[in-house]
């Protein structure tokens, strides 16, 4: 059984590398797949707590 790796299929999970431009300075910032971006948005979107967190009921 031979398994092949499709770079095009891999790229679909990473919005930052879907176009032709390639950035070679990603050592400081890791690329983020769509499911991580969605999870981050879902975490921060519904509730926005102020800097005075201890005074907020959801804290």
N, CA, C and O atoms as a Tripos MOL2 file, in Angstrom:
@<TRIPOS>MOLECULE
protein
  236   235    59     0     0
PROTEIN
NO_CHARGES

@<TRIPOS>ATOM
      1 N           0.8390   -1.1780    0.0000 N.3       1 UNK1
      2 CA          0.0000    0.0000    0.0000 C.3       1 UNK1
      3 C           0.8890    1.2500    0.0000 C.2       1 UNK1
      4 O           1.8090    1.3720    0.8090 O.2       1 UNK1
      5 N           0.6050    2.1440   -0.8950 N.am      2 UNK2
      6 CA          1.3700    3.3790   -1.0040 C.3       2 UNK2
      7 C           0.4750    4.5590   -0.6640 C.2       2 UNK2
      8 O          -0.6350    4.6780   -1.1840 O.2       2 UNK2
      9 N           0.9510    5.4110    0.1920 N.am      3 UNK3
     10 CA          0.2190    6.6170    0.5540 C.3       3 UNK3
     11 C           0.9480    7.8100   -0.0430 C.2       3 UNK3
     12 O           2.1580    7.9620    0.1250 O.2       3 UNK3
     13 N           0.2030    8.6480   -0.7350 N.am      4 UNK4
     14 CA          0.8080    9.8490   -1.3130 C.3       4 UNK4
     15 C           0.3590   11.0720   -0.5240 C.2       4 UNK4
     16 O          -0.7220   11.0960    0.0640 O.2       4 UNK4
     17 N           1.2000   12.0610   -0.5280 N.am      5 UNK5
     18 CA          0.9100   13.3050    0.1690 C.3       5 UNK5
     19 C           0.5450   14.3620   -0.8570 C.2       5 UNK5
     20 O           1.3200   14.6460   -1.7710 O.2       5 UNK5
     21 N          -0.6380   14.9440   -0.7030 N.am      6 UNK6
     22 CA         -1.0950   15.9910   -1.6150 C.3       6 UNK6
     23 C          -0.9010   17.3490   -0.9560 C.2       6 UNK6
     24 O          -1.5840   17.6830    0.0120 O.2       6 UNK6
     25 N           0.0300   18.1230   -1.4860 N.am      7 UNK7
     26 CA          0.2730   19.4510   -0.9260 C.3       7 UNK7
     27 C          -0.9430   20.3490   -1.1110 C.2       7 UNK7
     28 O          -1.2260   21.1800   -0.2480 O.2       7 UNK7
     29 N          -1.6640   20.2020   -2.2110 N.am      8 UNK8
     30 CA         -2.8630   21.0160   -2.4490 C.3       8 UNK8
     31 C          -3.9290   20.7190   -1.4030 C.2       8 UNK8
     32 O          -4.5970   21.6320   -0.9180 O.2       8 UNK8
     33 N          -4.0870   19.4590   -1.0580 N.am      9 UNK9
     34 CA         -5.0710   19.0870   -0.0420 C.3       9 UNK9
     35 C          -4.6410   19.6180    1.3320 C.2       9 UNK9
     36 O          -5.4820   20.0660    2.1110 O.2       9 UNK9
     37 N          -3.3650   19.5720    1.6250 N.am     10 UNK10
     38 CA         -2.8390   20.0840    2.8870 C.3      10 UNK10
     39 C          -3.0460   21.5900    2.9950 C.2      10 UNK10
     40 O          -3.4410   22.0860    4.0500 O.2      10 UNK10
     41 N          -2.7860   22.3160    1.9190 N.am     11 UNK11
     42 CA         -2.9030   23.7780    1.9170 C.3      11 UNK11
     43 C          -4.3170   24.2660    2.2090 C.2      11 UNK11
     44 O          -4.4840   25.3690    2.7290 O.2      11 UNK11
     45 N          -5.3280   23.4840    1.8930 N.am     12 UNK12
     46 CA         -6.7090   23.9350    2.0890 C.3      12 UNK12
     47 C          -7.0360   24.1790    3.5610 C.2      12 UNK12
     48 O          -7.9840   24.9050    3.8610 O.2      12 UNK12
     49 N          -6.2830   23.5990    4.4750 N.am     13 UNK13
     50 CA         -6.5260   23.7760    5.9010 C.3      13 UNK13
     51 C          -5.8560   25.0180    6.4820 C.2      13 UNK13
     52 O          -6.1230   25.3830    7.6270 O.2      13 UNK13
     53 N          -4.9970   25.6640    5.7150 N.am     14 UNK14
     54 CA         -4.2380   26.8100    6.1920 C.3      14 UNK14
     55 C          -4.4950   28.0210    5.2990 C.2      14 UNK14
     56 O          -3.9140   28.1200    4.2180 O.2      14 UNK14
     57 N          -5.3590   28.9450    5.7320 N.am     15 UNK15
     58 CA         -5.6910   30.1070    4.9050 C.3      15 UNK15
     59 C          -4.4770   30.9490    4.5130 C.2      15 UNK15
     60 O          -4.4570   31.5290    3.4280 O.2      15 UNK15
     61 N          -3.4870   31.0210    5.3640 N.am     16 UNK16
     62 CA         -2.3240   31.8730    5.0900 C.3      16 UNK16
     63 C          -1.4810   31.3790    3.9250 C.2      16 UNK16
     64 O          -0.7070   32.1550    3.3650 O.2      16 UNK16
     65 N          -1.6070   30.1080    3.5430 N.am     17 UNK17
     66 CA         -0.7760   29.5830    2.4520 C.3      17 UNK17
     67 C          -1.5990   29.0990    1.2660 C.2      17 UNK17
     68 O          -1.1130   28.2950    0.4700 O.2      17 UNK17
     69 N          -2.8290   29.5700    1.1340 N.am     18 UNK18
     70 CA         -3.6580   29.1370    0.0140 C.3      18 UNK18
     71 C          -3.3000   29.8350   -1.2850 C.2      18 UNK18
     72 O          -3.6000   29.3180   -2.3610 O.2      18 UNK18
     73 N          -2.6790   30.9760   -1.2100 N.am     19 UNK19
     74 CA         -2.3020   31.6580   -2.4520 C.3      19 UNK19
     75 C          -0.8670   31.2880   -2.8290 C.2      19 UNK19
     76 O          -0.2420   30.4460   -2.1850 O.2      19 UNK19
     77 N          -0.3730   31.9100   -3.8520 N.am     20 UNK20
     78 CA          0.9490   31.5910   -4.3800 C.3      20 UNK20
     79 C           2.0670   32.1160   -3.4790 C.2      20 UNK20
     80 O           3.1480   31.5280   -3.4330 O.2      20 UNK20
     81 N           1.8230   33.2070   -2.7700 N.am     21 UNK21
     82 CA          2.8430   33.8180   -1.9340 C.3      21 UNK21
     83 C           3.2780   32.8500   -0.8380 C.2      21 UNK21
     84 O           2.4450   32.2370   -0.1720 O.2      21 UNK21
     85 N           4.5740   32.7230   -0.6620 N.am     22 UNK22
     86 CA          5.1130   31.8480    0.3720 C.3      22 UNK22
     87 C           5.9940   32.6890    1.2880 C.2      22 UNK22
     88 O           6.9100   33.3730    0.8300 O.2      22 UNK22
     89 N           5.7130   32.6310    2.5700 N.am     23 UNK23
     90 CA          6.4910   33.3620    3.5570 C.3      23 UNK23
     91 C           7.4410   32.3950    4.2410 C.2      23 UNK23
     92 O           7.0170   31.3540    4.7430 O.2      23 UNK23
     93 N           8.7070   32.7270    4.2610 N.am     24 UNK24
     94 CA          9.7070   31.8480    4.8440 C.3      24 UNK24
     95 C          10.0870   32.2460    6.2670 C.2      24 UNK24
     96 O          11.0510   31.7140    6.8190 O.2      24 UNK24
     97 N           9.3460   33.1680    6.8640 N.am     25 UNK25
     98 CA          9.6690   33.6210    8.2130 C.3      25 UNK25
     99 C           8.6740   33.0930    9.2440 C.2      25 UNK25
    100 O           8.3830   33.7760   10.2260 O.2      25 UNK25
    101 N           8.1570   31.9040    9.0360 N.am     26 UNK26
    102 CA          7.1390   31.3830    9.9450 C.3      26 UNK26
    103 C           7.7190   30.7340   11.1980 C.2      26 UNK26
    104 O           6.9720   30.1280   11.9670 O.2      26 UNK26
    105 N           9.0130   30.8410   11.4250 N.am     27 UNK27
    106 CA          9.6020   30.2480   12.6290 C.3      27 UNK27
    107 C           9.0820   30.9290   13.8870 C.2      27 UNK27
    108 O           8.9120   30.2780   14.9180 O.2      27 UNK27
    109 N           8.8310   32.2240   13.8160 N.am     28 UNK28
    110 CA          8.3420   32.9520   14.9830 C.3      28 UNK28
    111 C           6.8360   32.8130   15.1610 C.2      28 UNK28
    112 O           6.3380   32.9180   16.2820 O.2      28 UNK28
    113 N           6.1150   32.5850   14.0960 N.am     29 UNK29
    114 CA          4.6640   32.4710   14.1590 C.3      29 UNK29
    115 C           4.2340   31.2470   13.3800 C.2      29 UNK29
    116 O           4.4020   31.1910   12.1620 O.2      29 UNK29
    117 N           3.6870   30.2780   14.0640 N.am     30 UNK30
    118 CA          3.2490   29.0530   13.4040 C.3      30 UNK30
    119 C           1.9920   29.3070   12.5810 C.2      30 UNK30
    120 O           1.1480   30.1200   12.9560 O.2      30 UNK30
    121 N           1.8780   28.6100   11.4650 N.am     31 UNK31
    122 CA          0.6710   28.6950   10.6550 C.3      31 UNK31
    123 C          -0.4850   28.0720   11.4210 C.2      31 UNK31
    124 O          -0.2940   27.1180   12.1750 O.2      31 UNK31
    125 N          -1.6680   28.6030   11.2310 N.am     32 UNK32
    126 CA         -2.8340   28.1270   11.9670 C.3      32 UNK32
    127 C          -3.8570   27.5260   11.0150 C.2      32 UNK32
    128 O          -4.2620   28.1820   10.0550 O.2      32 UNK32
    129 N          -4.2850   26.2830   11.2610 N.am     33 UNK33
    130 CA         -5.2980   25.6640   10.4090 C.3      33 UNK33
    131 C          -6.6790   26.2560   10.6860 C.2      33 UNK33
    132 O          -6.9090   26.8550   11.7360 O.2      33 UNK33
    133 N          -7.5900   26.0790    9.7340 N.am     34 UNK34
    134 CA         -8.9400   26.6290    9.8490 C.3      34 UNK34
    135 C          -9.6480   26.2160   11.1300 C.2      34 UNK34
    136 O         -10.3350   27.0370   11.7380 O.2      34 UNK34
    137 N          -9.4990   24.9580   11.5580 N.am     35 UNK35
    138 CA        -10.2240   24.5330   12.7550 C.3      35 UNK35
    139 C          -9.7200   25.2550   14.0080 C.2      35 UNK35
    140 O         -10.5040   25.4720   14.9320 O.2      35 UNK35
    141 N          -8.4620   25.6290   14.0700 N.am     36 UNK36
    142 CA         -7.9580   26.4070   15.1960 C.3      36 UNK36
    143 C          -8.4870   27.8360   15.1410 C.2      36 UNK36
    144 O          -8.8580   28.3970   16.1710 O.2      36 UNK36
    145 N          -8.5240   28.4270   13.9550 N.am     37 UNK37
    146 CA         -9.0670   29.7760   13.7960 C.3      37 UNK37
    147 C         -10.5320   29.8030   14.2030 C.2      37 UNK37
    148 O         -10.9620   30.7140   14.9100 O.2      37 UNK37
    149 N         -11.3040   28.8090   13.7620 N.am     38 UNK38
    150 CA        -12.7250   28.7310   14.1210 C.3      38 UNK38
    151 C         -12.9100   28.5660   15.6240 C.2      38 UNK38
    152 O         -13.7830   29.2030   16.2140 O.2      38 UNK38
    153 N         -12.1030   27.7230   16.2440 N.am     39 UNK39
    154 CA        -12.2090   27.5160   17.6920 C.3      39 UNK39
    155 C         -11.8830   28.7940   18.4590 C.2      39 UNK39
    156 O         -12.5240   29.0920   19.4670 O.2      39 UNK39
    157 N         -10.8960   29.5460   17.9900 N.am     40 UNK40
    158 CA        -10.5380   30.8010   18.6430 C.3      40 UNK40
    159 C         -11.6610   31.8170   18.5200 C.2      40 UNK40
    160 O         -12.0000   32.4920   19.4920 O.2      40 UNK40
    161 N         -12.2370   31.9290   17.3320 N.am     41 UNK41
    162 CA        -13.3640   32.8450   17.1220 C.3      41 UNK41
    163 C         -14.5420   32.4390   18.0010 C.2      41 UNK41
    164 O         -15.1670   33.2910   18.6320 O.2      41 UNK41
    165 N         -14.8480   31.1430   18.0470 N.am     42 UNK42
    166 CA        -15.9650   30.6620   18.8610 C.3      42 UNK42
    167 C         -15.7320   30.9000   20.3470 C.2      42 UNK42
    168 O         -16.6900   31.0380   21.1080 O.2      42 UNK42
    169 N         -14.5010   30.9500   20.7610 N.am     43 UNK43
    170 CA        -14.1760   31.2150   22.1620 C.3      43 UNK43
    171 C         -14.3940   32.6870   22.5140 C.2      43 UNK43
    172 O         -14.9640   32.9980   23.5600 O.2      43 UNK43
    173 N         -13.9440   33.5850   21.6490 N.am     44 UNK44
    174 CA        -13.9820   35.0070   21.9580 C.3      44 UNK44
    175 C         -15.2400   35.7260   21.4950 C.2      44 UNK44
    176 O         -15.5570   36.7940   22.0200 O.2      44 UNK44
    177 N         -15.9600   35.1820   20.5380 N.am     45 UNK45
    178 CA        -17.0840   35.8990   19.9510 C.3      45 UNK45
    179 C         -18.3010   36.0290   20.8720 C.2      45 UNK45
    180 O         -18.8490   37.1270   20.9660 O.2      45 UNK45
    181 N         -18.7550   34.9760   21.5560 N.am     46 UNK46
    182 CA        -20.0010   35.1080   22.3100 C.3      46 UNK46
    183 C         -19.8990   35.9590   23.5690 C.2      46 UNK46
    184 O         -20.8660   36.6290   23.9310 O.2      46 UNK46
    185 N         -18.7550   35.9510   24.2410 N.am     47 UNK47
    186 CA        -18.6190   36.6800   25.5040 C.3      47 UNK47
    187 C         -17.3770   37.5520   25.4310 C.2      47 UNK47
    188 O         -16.2910   37.0870   25.0850 O.2      47 UNK47
    189 N         -17.5540   38.8080   25.7610 N.am     48 UNK48
    190 CA        -16.4260   39.7260   25.8110 C.3      48 UNK48
    191 C         -16.4030   40.3400   27.2030 C.2      48 UNK48
    192 O         -17.2430   41.1800   27.5270 O.2      48 UNK48
    193 N         -15.4540   39.9300   28.0200 N.am     49 UNK49
    194 CA        -15.3850   40.3730   29.4030 C.3      49 UNK49
    195 C         -14.4040   41.5380   29.5030 C.2      49 UNK49
    196 O         -13.3580   41.5430   28.8550 O.2      49 UNK49
    197 N         -14.7550   42.5140   30.3180 N.am     50 UNK50
    198 CA        -13.9130   43.6990   30.4620 C.3      50 UNK50
    199 C         -12.6320   43.3800   31.2220 C.2      50 UNK50
    200 O         -12.4510   42.2700   31.7230 O.2      50 UNK50
    201 N         -11.7590   44.3570   31.2990 N.am     51 UNK51
    202 CA        -10.4930   44.1650   31.9980 C.3      51 UNK51
    203 C         -10.6930   43.9630   33.4950 C.2      51 UNK51
    204 O          -9.8160   43.4240   34.1700 O.2      51 UNK51
    205 N         -11.8290   44.3880   34.0130 N.am     52 UNK52
    206 CA        -12.1520   44.2040   35.4350 C.3      52 UNK52
    207 C         -12.9220   42.8960   35.5920 C.2      52 UNK52
    208 O         -14.0920   42.8990   35.9750 O.2      52 UNK52
    209 N         -12.2670   41.7960   35.2980 N.am     53 UNK53
    210 CA        -12.9130   40.4890   35.2160 C.3      53 UNK53
    211 C         -13.5820   40.0570   36.5090 C.2      53 UNK53
    212 O         -14.6260   39.4070   36.4610 O.2      53 UNK53
    213 N         -13.0270   40.3900   37.6460 N.am     54 UNK54
    214 CA        -13.5970   39.9210   38.9030 C.3      54 UNK54
    215 C         -14.9530   40.5460   39.2070 C.2      54 UNK54
    216 O         -15.6730   40.0510   40.0750 O.2      54 UNK54
    217 N         -15.3160   41.6190   38.5150 N.am     55 UNK55
    218 CA        -16.5990   42.2740   38.7390 C.3      55 UNK55
    219 C         -17.6810   41.7660   37.7930 C.2      55 UNK55
    220 O         -18.8290   42.2040   37.8760 O.2      55 UNK55
    221 N         -17.3300   40.8490   36.8970 N.am     56 UNK56
    222 CA        -18.2740   40.3510   35.8950 C.3      56 UNK56
    223 C         -18.8340   39.0070   36.3370 C.2      56 UNK56
    224 O         -18.0760   38.1550   36.8000 O.2      56 UNK56
    225 N         -20.1670   38.7880   36.2060 N.am     57 UNK57
    226 CA        -20.7630   37.5330   36.6830 C.3      57 UNK57
    227 C         -20.2220   36.2760   36.0000 C.2      57 UNK57
    228 O         -20.2350   35.2050   36.6060 O.2      57 UNK57
    229 N         -19.7480   36.3760   34.7590 N.am     58 UNK58
    230 CA        -19.2550   35.1750   34.0740 C.3      58 UNK58
    231 C         -17.7970   34.8740   34.3950 C.2      58 UNK58
    232 O         -17.2520   33.8740   33.9280 O.2      58 UNK58
    233 N         -17.1670   35.7250   35.1840 N.am     59 UNK59
    234 CA        -15.7360   35.5420   35.4810 C.3      59 UNK59
    235 C         -15.4860   34.3280   36.3580 C.2      59 UNK59
    236 O         -14.3390   34.0370   36.6960 O.2      59 UNK59
@<TRIPOS>BOND
     1     1     2 1
     2     2     3 1
     3     3     4 2
     4     3     5 am
     5     5     6 1
     6     6     7 1
     7     7     8 2
     8     7     9 am
     9     9    10 1
    10    10    11 1
    11    11    12 2
    12    11    13 am
    13    13    14 1
    14    14    15 1
    15    15    16 2
    16    15    17 am
    17    17    18 1
    18    18    19 1
    19    19    20 2
    20    19    21 am
    21    21    22 1
    22    22    23 1
    23    23    24 2
    24    23    25 am
    25    25    26 1
    26    26    27 1
    27    27    28 2
    28    27    29 am
    29    29    30 1
    30    30    31 1
    31    31    32 2
    32    31    33 am
    33    33    34 1
    34    34    35 1
    35    35    36 2
    36    35    37 am
    37    37    38 1
    38    38    39 1
    39    39    40 2
    40    39    41 am
    41    41    42 1
    42    42    43 1
    43    43    44 2
    44    43    45 am
    45    45    46 1
    46    46    47 1
    47    47    48 2
    48    47    49 am
    49    49    50 1
    50    50    51 1
    51    51    52 2
    52    51    53 am
    53    53    54 1
    54    54    55 1
    55    55    56 2
    56    55    57 am
    57    57    58 1
    58    58    59 1
    59    59    60 2
    60    59    61 am
    61    61    62 1
    62    62    63 1
    63    63    64 2
    64    63    65 am
    65    65    66 1
    66    66    67 1
    67    67    68 2
    68    67    69 am
    69    69    70 1
    70    70    71 1
    71    71    72 2
    72    71    73 am
    73    73    74 1
    74    74    75 1
    75    75    76 2
    76    75    77 am
    77    77    78 1
    78    78    79 1
    79    79    80 2
    80    79    81 am
    81    81    82 1
    82    82    83 1
    83    83    84 2
    84    83    85 am
    85    85    86 1
    86    86    87 1
    87    87    88 2
    88    87    89 am
    89    89    90 1
    90    90    91 1
    91    91    92 2
    92    91    93 am
    93    93    94 1
    94    94    95 1
    95    95    96 2
    96    95    97 am
    97    97    98 1
    98    98    99 1
    99    99   100 2
   100    99   101 am
   101   101   102 1
   102   102   103 1
   103   103   104 2
   104   103   105 am
   105   105   106 1
   106   106   107 1
   107   107   108 2
   108   107   109 am
   109   109   110 1
   110   110   111 1
   111   111   112 2
   112   111   113 am
   113   113   114 1
   114   114   115 1
   115   115   116 2
   116   115   117 am
   117   117   118 1
   118   118   119 1
   119   119   120 2
   120   119   121 am
   121   121   122 1
   122   122   123 1
   123   123   124 2
   124   123   125 am
   125   125   126 1
   126   126   127 1
   127   127   128 2
   128   127   129 am
   129   129   130 1
   130   130   131 1
   131   131   132 2
   132   131   133 am
   133   133   134 1
   134   134   135 1
   135   135   136 2
   136   135   137 am
   137   137   138 1
   138   138   139 1
   139   139   140 2
   140   139   141 am
   141   141   142 1
   142   142   143 1
   143   143   144 2
   144   143   145 am
   145   145   146 1
   146   146   147 1
   147   147   148 2
   148   147   149 am
   149   149   150 1
   150   150   151 1
   151   151   152 2
   152   151   153 am
   153   153   154 1
   154   154   155 1
   155   155   156 2
   156   155   157 am
   157   157   158 1
   158   158   159 1
   159   159   160 2
   160   159   161 am
   161   161   162 1
   162   162   163 1
   163   163   164 2
   164   163   165 am
   165   165   166 1
   166   166   167 1
   167   167   168 2
   168   167   169 am
   169   169   170 1
   170   170   171 1
   171   171   172 2
   172   171   173 am
   173   173   174 1
   174   174   175 1
   175   175   176 2
   176   175   177 am
   177   177   178 1
   178   178   179 1
   179   179   180 2
   180   179   181 am
   181   181   182 1
   182   182   183 1
   183   183   184 2
   184   183   185 am
   185   185   186 1
   186   186   187 1
   187   187   188 2
   188   187   189 am
   189   189   190 1
   190   190   191 1
   191   191   192 2
   192   191   193 am
   193   193   194 1
   194   194   195 1
   195   195   196 2
   196   195   197 am
   197   197   198 1
   198   198   199 1
   199   199   200 2
   200   199   201 am
   201   201   202 1
   202   202   203 1
   203   203   204 2
   204   203   205 am
   205   205   206 1
   206   206   207 1
   207   207   208 2
   208   207   209 am
   209   209   210 1
   210   210   211 1
   211   211   212 2
   212   211   213 am
   213   213   214 1
   214   214   215 1
   215   215   216 2
   216   215   217 am
   217   217   218 1
   218   218   219 1
   219   219   220 2
   220   219   221 am
   221   221   222 1
   222   222   223 1
   223   223   224 2
   224   223   225 am
   225   225   226 1
   226   226   227 1
   227   227   228 2
   228   227   229 am
   229   229   230 1
   230   230   231 1
   231   231   232 2
   232   231   233 am
   233   233   234 1
   234   234   235 1
   235   235   236 2
@<TRIPOS>SUBSTRUCTURE
     1 UNK1         2 RESIDUE 1 A UNK
     2 UNK2         6 RESIDUE 1 A UNK
     3 UNK3        10 RESIDUE 1 A UNK
     4 UNK4        14 RESIDUE 1 A UNK
     5 UNK5        18 RESIDUE 1 A UNK
     6 UNK6        22 RESIDUE 1 A UNK
     7 UNK7        26 RESIDUE 1 A UNK
     8 UNK8        30 RESIDUE 1 A UNK
     9 UNK9        34 RESIDUE 1 A UNK
    10 UNK10       38 RESIDUE 1 A UNK
    11 UNK11       42 RESIDUE 1 A UNK
    12 UNK12       46 RESIDUE 1 A UNK
    13 UNK13       50 RESIDUE 1 A UNK
    14 UNK14       54 RESIDUE 1 A UNK
    15 UNK15       58 RESIDUE 1 A UNK
    16 UNK16       62 RESIDUE 1 A UNK
    17 UNK17       66 RESIDUE 1 A UNK
    18 UNK18       70 RESIDUE 1 A UNK
    19 UNK19       74 RESIDUE 1 A UNK
    20 UNK20       78 RESIDUE 1 A UNK
    21 UNK21       82 RESIDUE 1 A UNK
    22 UNK22       86 RESIDUE 1 A UNK
    23 UNK23       90 RESIDUE 1 A UNK
    24 UNK24       94 RESIDUE 1 A UNK
    25 UNK25       98 RESIDUE 1 A UNK
    26 UNK26      102 RESIDUE 1 A UNK
    27 UNK27      106 RESIDUE 1 A UNK
    28 UNK28      110 RESIDUE 1 A UNK
    29 UNK29      114 RESIDUE 1 A UNK
    30 UNK30      118 RESIDUE 1 A UNK
    31 UNK31      122 RESIDUE 1 A UNK
    32 UNK32      126 RESIDUE 1 A UNK
    33 UNK33      130 RESIDUE 1 A UNK
    34 UNK34      134 RESIDUE 1 A UNK
    35 UNK35      138 RESIDUE 1 A UNK
    36 UNK36      142 RESIDUE 1 A UNK
    37 UNK37      146 RESIDUE 1 A UNK
    38 UNK38      150 RESIDUE 1 A UNK
    39 UNK39      154 RESIDUE 1 A UNK
    40 UNK40      158 RESIDUE 1 A UNK
    41 UNK41      162 RESIDUE 1 A UNK
    42 UNK42      166 RESIDUE 1 A UNK
    43 UNK43      170 RESIDUE 1 A UNK
    44 UNK44      174 RESIDUE 1 A UNK
    45 UNK45      178 RESIDUE 1 A UNK
    46 UNK46      182 RESIDUE 1 A UNK
    47 UNK47      186 RESIDUE 1 A UNK
    48 UNK48      190 RESIDUE 1 A UNK
    49 UNK49      194 RESIDUE 1 A UNK
    50 UNK50      198 RESIDUE 1 A UNK
    51 UNK51      202 RESIDUE 1 A UNK
    52 UNK52      206 RESIDUE 1 A UNK
    53 UNK53      210 RESIDUE 1 A UNK
    54 UNK54      214 RESIDUE 1 A UNK
    55 UNK55      218 RESIDUE 1 A UNK
    56 UNK56      222 RESIDUE 1 A UNK
    57 UNK57      226 RESIDUE 1 A UNK
    58 UNK58      230 RESIDUE 1 A UNK
    59 UNK59      234 RESIDUE 1 A UNK
